[in-house]
Amino acid sequence: MAETIEYDLVVIGGGPAGYAGAIRAAQLGKKVACIEMERAGGTCLNWGCIPTKALLKSAELYQKMLKAEAFGLSAKEVSFDFEKVMSRSRTVAGQMTKGIEFLFKKNKVDYLVGKAQVSAPGMVSITEGADRGRFFRAKNILIATGCKMRRIPELEYDGERVMTSREALANTTLPKSIVIVGAGAIGVEFAYFYNALGSKVTLVEMLPQVLPVEDTDVSKLLHRAFDKQGITVHVSTKCENFRVGKKSVKLDLVAGDRKIELEADVLLSAIGVTPNLEGALAPNLKLALDRNYLKVDENYQTSVKGIYAAGDIIGPPWLAHVATYEAINAVNGMFDHDKPKRVTIFPGCTYCQPQVASIGLTEQAAKEKKLDYKVGKFPFVASGKAVASAESEGFVKVLADTKTGEIYGAHIIGSEATELIAEYGLAMNLEATVEEVHQTIHAHPTLSEAVMEAAAASMGEAIHI
């Protein structure tokens, strides 16, 4: 029988929560093992955040090249090789994964590939993989198994006609037409990508707006932008009666009393995620759940002492950067390094074009809370840098307390929105006011001036509108 090794911490899952938690514990001088079912980096680095951003960059650059004449440049017969676009995406993902494996070595984290299970409090076993049958004693266990894509129950996902984002990232054939079910971040990003490369794209959302979690003003502008780009968008629409053939997929789009039949080469399902706990807990080990996600206390500890959880497996907002934050705080707490913090303020980003980013409350939420708020809004069409870059679509919108100027939320749609949102994140974390953002000198010309001008607009002091 193999020797049972004892660790201060065994982490199950090597994604943004798992690898960050493992490395943080190693930084604190602890003996750590991280067990990942596939490859370091988890879904984010291998089949999510990173490879999709590589694809989107290719699509964005291709579109810019097509519009070269607007910049006084000439780029004739611009074309692309879809297989190479997809191959680059996989190469980028592989490079980042190797980086995580290097960090494990650097920090002396024992990294194992296999499917792990919490056999009992203080005990982890590997149930699948080359190390199957090995057991590890653990003073602490961190479950960071994340989520997997939700599937439409009546559909068989063959990776050719019907797929999730994971299968799409491995597909090397550009479909002539595609219907994307779900207009959250994943659906919207793939809609932009395929449309930019020439596919006929139909995007369907059952809720009243694309990007349902975003501010209504932002969603409306993105809807209009997609219309202009040639993407067909249906909101407040359900998908029914799926029929998968050898060469196409047919389905009915139902909006109120109206029903239309739609046919496309491929269907991409982007209807959300579901917790990935299958096989992670021994049958006799019962942990408290909340809507099938692991329930944790303020210290990220589950209902069983010594077993912690962080990241997507404990529920929304299902964001990689939130997962990392949670895992680091869970580890700091379990080893008495610092009092753990729960997530309160976090940015959300969507990397289509125009980009979308937000933090804090939407205007709808502020109204529901009956807050006394004011709005500052600044359009990129009034930004010299945005106009010079031919990126003038969009705006910055900030919500603040009418009396104190405390920032309740910020919403950006436009060029580099996902980079610009960080300033409002820092401002909210430091409890800065819109006046303090306004009074901070921003370099000219920069897109970041729009962040300052929106803050100024909330006070009636914007100069350039």
Secondary structure, DSSP 8 states (H G I E B T S, - for coil): ----EEEEEEEE--SHHHHHHHHHHHHTT--EEEEESSSTTHHHHHHSHHHHHHHHHHHHHHHHHHTGGGGT---TT----HHHHHHHHHHHHHHHHHHHHHHHHHTT-EEEESEEEEEETTEEEEEESTTTT-EEEEEEEEE---EEE---TT----SSSEE-HHHHHH--S--SEEEEE--SHHHHHHHHHHHHTT-EEEEE-SSSSSSTTS-HHHHHHHHHHHHHHT-EEE-S-EEEEEEE-SS-EEEEEEETTEEEEEEESEEEE---EEE--TTTB-TT----EETTEE---TTSB-SSTTEEE-GGGG-TT--HHHHHHHHHHHHHHHTTSS--------EEEE-SSSEEEEEE--HHHHHHTT--EEEEEEEGGG-HHHHHTT----EEEEEEETTT-BEEEEEEEETTHHHHHHHHHHHHHTT-BHHHHHHS---SS-TTHHHHHHHHHHTT--S--
